[in-house]
Amino acid sequence: MMNQRKLGSIISYVQMALGVIVSLIYTPYMIKILGQSEYGLYNTVASTISMMSVLSLGFNSSYIRYYSRYKEEQDIDSIYKLNGLFVLIFSVIGMIALICGLYISGHLEIVFKDGLTASEYTLARKLLILLTINLAISFPMSVFADIISAHEQFIFLKLLGIVKTVCSPLLTIPLLFAGYRSVAIVTITIVLALFTDTMYLIFVIGHLKERFVFRGFKRGLFREIFTYTSFIAINIVVDQINWNIDKLLLARYKGTVAVAVYSVGYTLNNYYSMVSTAISGVFTPLVHRIINDTHSNLIVQRKQLTELFTRVGRVQFLILALVSSGLVFFGMPFIRFWAGEGYDDAYYVVLLLTLPATVPLIQNVGIEIQRAQNKHKFRSIVYLLMALVNLGVSIVFCQWWGAIGSALGTAISLVFANGVLINIYYQKKCNVDVISFWKSILKMFKGLIVPIVLGTLIMAFVKINSLVQLACWIVLYSVVYCINVWILSMNNYERELVAKPIKRLVQKN
């Protein structure tokens, strides 16, 4: 399974890199063809559908927990019943999502108030119905992806993700140029979702030989699972408020053009988050295994959890520090070349979203530690309170400052909740030595001094007038960054992570 995790992480980064490269080419065409208004409309509808993902209530996260328990007990019958129970649960959720989506599609004033033309309302209704059907199907099919993840078959998952990442724009761009616009984007999304879901099903039944039993469930199992996931559900609601409600507020108070500006910054923020989650996601089963194997020896558990927490966090920090500093120094000219005129405010949006998010992103292994220990309630409550603050502040700020105001509300909540309260909780209640973690991270800042000075000088004195110039300065900055962190920030383990694949490649040649 170690190879699955390592290769899974590598493939995740390949997928992420391909996704970013493809999107850098694809998104400008999409913005140009759709225009600000339809681009904003499409993003608002997509965010509306995303908000309905809260119906999952966190059940996906609980599958691995109970699978790990039954696997340790070698209780195969209970695993088969668990599979069947989750398919039933998500089938019901899918039906509820379908009903909710169809209702909203008939009452679009809930989302858009009266800010659309008649033709825009017709388009929004069509997009919403299509995406609702896709969401309803995706809920029961998501169980198969959970099963594959529980088996730690990350290579298959990530390779399929690469296929989806590459095929989406390749299939969509010709349709956009043929005049099908946002409907084409949604149609391709549905087709690819059906393809990947079918592949998940075939892999689970044909390769993993998993079975599904829909009767004889253990008494009280659903209530136990629901109790466990209830606080995870709060986290999902919080994430939706923090990352999607801004678009809905902007659509309601400022119109679809403001949504388009916000969406450009939000898209770049998504890429930033992908850098972190691509590596941490493959460690979920390992976290549960550590908790299960060391529950009787908390000293050993603390050592292993802190080592994992720090090791993953340091790697994430090395990558995120390069990306975030690059956004600060080169974000403005990049957005102008990439998205076009009229999107300058997206630069401030992306900085307000990414910089405060860095702390939770380098610590996102801690989320699974909390869940594995069944100590995620506090995080859920804190995040819920801060999300409500974010919602209230964003309602006011978005009316004052548009897209920048919405992002500012999110930034405030992230700094206080993640930067302060959750770190205290990790230290006090989750058996992780966070103080040791931050000491390790702070030592890495030695390697950032020269790159930050260079970036500041470039930002202050260099006027970038072309993509070629931008690319050259980014390459120079990245080289200086890599040299400095290699010498001053990285430990032997991290250097070996980089050097080992290079050595193998050289030896093969």
Secondary structure, DSSP 8 states (H G I E B T S, - for coil): -HHHHHHHHHHHHHHHHHHHHHHHHHHHHHHHHHHHHHHHHHHHHHHHHHHGGGGGTTHHHHHHHHHHHHHHTT-HHHHHHHHHHHHHHHHHHHHHHHHHHHHHHT-THHHHTT-S-HHHHHHHHHHHHHHHHHHHHHHHHHHHHHHHHHTT-HHHHHHHHHHHHHHHHHHHHHHHHTT-HHHHHHHHHHHHHHHHHHHHHHIIIIIS------S---TTHHHHHHHHHHHHHHHHHHHHHHHTHHHHHHHHHT-HHHHHHHHHHHHHHHHHHHHHHHHHGGGHHHHHHHHHHSTT-HHHHHHHHHHHHHHHHHHHHHHHHHHHHHHHHHHHHHHHHHH-TT-THHHHHHHHHHHHHHHHHHTTHHHHHHHHTT--HHHHHHHHHHHHHHHHHHHHHHHHHHHHHHHHHHHHHHHHIIIIIHHHHHHHHSS--HHHHHHHHHHGGGGGHHHHHHHHHHHHH----SHHHHHHHHHHHHHHHHHHHHHHT--HHHHHHHHHHHHHHHHH-
